[in-house]
Amino acid sequence: MIMEEKTYREINDLSAPTVIEHFVGQENVKALVRTALEASWQDGTVFPHTVALGDAGLGKTAISNLIAKETASTCHEVLASSFKNVSDIHGFLLSCKEKDILFFDELHSMPKDIMLILYRAMDSKKVFIKIPNKRKPCTIPLPDLCIIGSTTNYHSIAKPMLERFKLVLFFEHYSNEEIKLILQNRCKRIGWQCSEEVFNKISCMSRGVPRIGLRIIENTYRVARSKSSDLILEKHLQRNCQMECLDSLGLNREEQKLLKILYKQNNKPLRVGTIAMTMGTLSRNLTQTIEPYLFRSGLITKDDKGRIITPKGHEHIKNNSI
């Protein structure tokens, strides 16, 4: 099957799990969701309001879609920042039907006044609309809905908003074995043939995030097809990594550059501002985009004087000839 025959969306739809048992990883999340599903079935109630917390690409949206499938509900997915005024959120809430699931992605980006209306609606199952020349607002009842919020930065969400959610799902990074299984399942479902070694290497490059591994294998598939090969081989992965400037841990060009700068310091700490100036980037970009995985993977650390490369970082540089 040639990549051009199907869009990326169609491939995702084909390979996505259809029941909660087929979802790989996130065992604690699945246990909570299964329990809530069973309770909802027994009592004939709507799935409880839920908030999904964790880094991007860990399956928050996928779990929400599975909840909708398991409850035979319609899932309305919307970016939280898309609500610009009160009438937007009122119109959205009032357009939904009984037992619908409303999925607000990037909940932390929702304006504060809109968030206030949302959690009041979650509490009272009503919306309150101000009428010109009238002291009291018009009250309109809402159908029984399930609100699901997803965020990568729950510290930015108002505490009253978080307290309205009955189910809190913490998403963690995946193991290499779980990533490998996800990649194998994806290839099997859409008919791609791939060598075992490619699965092993990509799982180590995925940072514990399925989305990254799936992107790498998709790009590697393109390389294989450009060479008229139906089998994804290690040489195709090597070529893709050369083009994307990725090393054996999936570090990109900027991350490798930072690691090399610290390596040349001979174990002397370097401050964020100095590193950012050397790299020609902003300190904010350094701390929010470039550094996080290097810290999480144990390649760098920090003290009061700045950032320092670790022994693991030294070894990685030598093994990858950075």
VENQUIPE-V30316 format. One record per residue. SS is DSSP state (@ for helix, = for strand, . for the rest). PSI is psi as a letter, one per 30 degrees, with the letter a starting at -180 (999 if undefined). OMEGA is omega in whole degrees, 0 to 359 (none if undefined). Layout:
BEGIN
SS:PSI:OMEGA / SS:PSI:OMEGA
END
This chain:
BEGIN
.:k:183 / .:k:186 / @:e:185 / @:f:182 / @:f:183 / .:k:176 / .:l:179 / @:e:179 / @:e:180 / @:e:178 / @:e:177 / @:e:181 / @:e:180 / @:e:189 / @:f:181 / .:k:177 / .:k:183 / .:f:176 / .:l:186 / @:e:181 / @:f:182 / @:f:179 / .:k:183 / .:k:177 / .:a:178 / .:h:185 / @:e:179 / @:e:178 / @:e:181 / @:e:179 / @:e:179 / @:e:182 / @:e:179 / @:e:180 / @:e:180 / @:e:178 / @:e:181 / @:e:178 / @:e:179 / @:e:178 / @:e:181 / @:e:185 / @:f:182 / .:h:182 / .:l:177 / .:k:177 / .:k:185 / .:l:175 / .:k:190 / =:k:173 / =:k:181 / =:k:185 / =:k:177 / .:l:181 / .:l:179 / .:k:173 / .:g:184 / .:f:175 / .:g:182 / @:e:179 / @:e:181 / @:e:179 / @:e:179 / @:e:178 / @:e:177 / @:e:177 / @:e:179 / @:e:180 / @:e:182 / @:f:181 / .:g:182 / .:h:182 / .:l:174 / .:k:180 / =:k:177 / =:j:183 / =:k:183 / =:k:176 / =:k:186 / @:e:181 / @:f:183 / @:f:179 / .:j:185 / .:f:181 / .:l:185 / @:e:182 / @:f:179 / @:e:183 / @:e:176 / @:e:181 / @:e:181 / @:e:181 / @:e:184 / @:f:180 / .:f:184 / .:l:183 / .:l:181 / .:k:177 / .:g:174 / .:l:175 / =:k:179 / =:j:184 / =:j:180 / =:j:180 / =:k:182 / .:h:184 / @:e:182 / @:f:181 / @:f:180 / .:k:177 / .:k:186 / @:e:181 / @:e:177 / @:e:179 / @:e:178 / @:e:179 / @:e:182 / @:e:184 / @:f:171 / @:e:178 / @:e:178 / @:e:181 / @:e:191 / @:f:186 / .:h:180 / =:l:168 / =:k:183 / =:j:185 / =:k:179 / .:k:179 / .:k:179 / .:k:177 / .:g:177 / .:k:184 / .:e:182 / .:k:178 / .:l:176 / =:k:182 / =:k:180 / =:k:180 / =:k:178 / .:l:172 / .:l:179 / .:j:186 / .:l:171 / =:k:177 / =:k:175 / =:k:177 / =:k:179 / =:k:182 / =:k:173 / .:f:184 / .:i:185 / @:f:177 / @:f:180 / @:f:181 / .:k:180 / .:k:181 / @:e:178 / @:e:178 / @:e:181 / @:e:183 / @:f:179 / .:f:181 / .:k:182 / .:f:182 / =:k:180 / =:j:183 / =:j:178 / =:j:181 / .:k:181 / .:l:177 / .:l:185 / .:l:173 / .:l:178 / @:e:180 / @:e:178 / @:e:177 / @:e:180 / @:e:180 / @:e:178 / @:e:179 / @:e:180 / @:e:178 / @:e:180 / @:e:182 / @:e:180 / @:e:184 / @:e:183 / @:g:172 / .:g:176 / .:k:177 / =:k:187 / =:k:179 / .:l:181 / @:e:182 / @:e:178 / @:e:176 / @:e:182 / @:e:184 / @:e:181 / @:e:179 / @:e:178 / @:f:182 / @:f:192 / .:f:176 / .:g:183 / .:g:183 / .:j:182 / @:e:183 / @:e:180 / @:e:179 / @:e:180 / @:e:177 / @:e:181 / @:e:182 / @:e:176 / @:e:178 / @:e:177 / @:e:176 / @:e:179 / @:e:178 / @:e:179 / @:e:180 / @:e:178 / @:f:178 / .:g:179 / .:h:180 / .:k:175 / .:f:181 / =:k:178 / =:j:184 / .:l:181 / @:e:180 / @:e:177 / @:e:177 / @:e:179 / @:e:179 / @:e:179 / @:e:179 / @:e:176 / @:e:181 / @:e:181 / @:f:182 / .:h:179 / .:k:176 / .:a:187 / .:f:176 / .:g:181 / .:g:177 / .:k:179 / .:a:185 / @:e:182 / @:e:179 / @:e:177 / @:e:180 / @:e:178 / @:e:180 / @:e:181 / @:e:178 / @:e:180 / @:e:179 / @:e:182 / .:f:181 / .:f:181 / .:h:176 / .:g:174 / .:k:181 / .:l:180 / =:k:184 / .:l:184 / @:e:182 / @:e:180 / @:e:179 / @:e:181 / @:e:180 / @:e:179 / @:e:182 / @:f:181 / .:h:179 / .:l:178 / .:k:179 / @:e:180 / @:e:178 / @:e:179 / @:e:185 / @:e:185 / @:f:186 / @:e:189 / @:e:187 / .:e:193 / @:e:182 / @:e:178 / @:e:175 / @:e:185 / @:e:182 / .:f:177 / .:g:179 / .:f:176 / =:l:175 / =:a:181 / =:l:172 / =:a:183 / .:f:184 / .:f:178 / =:a:183 / =:k:180 / =:k:175 / =:k:181 / .:l:174 / @:e:177 / @:e:177 / @:e:176 / @:e:182 / @:e:180 / @:e:179 / @:e:180 / @:e:182 / @:f:183 / @:g:179 / .:h:180 / .:999:none
END
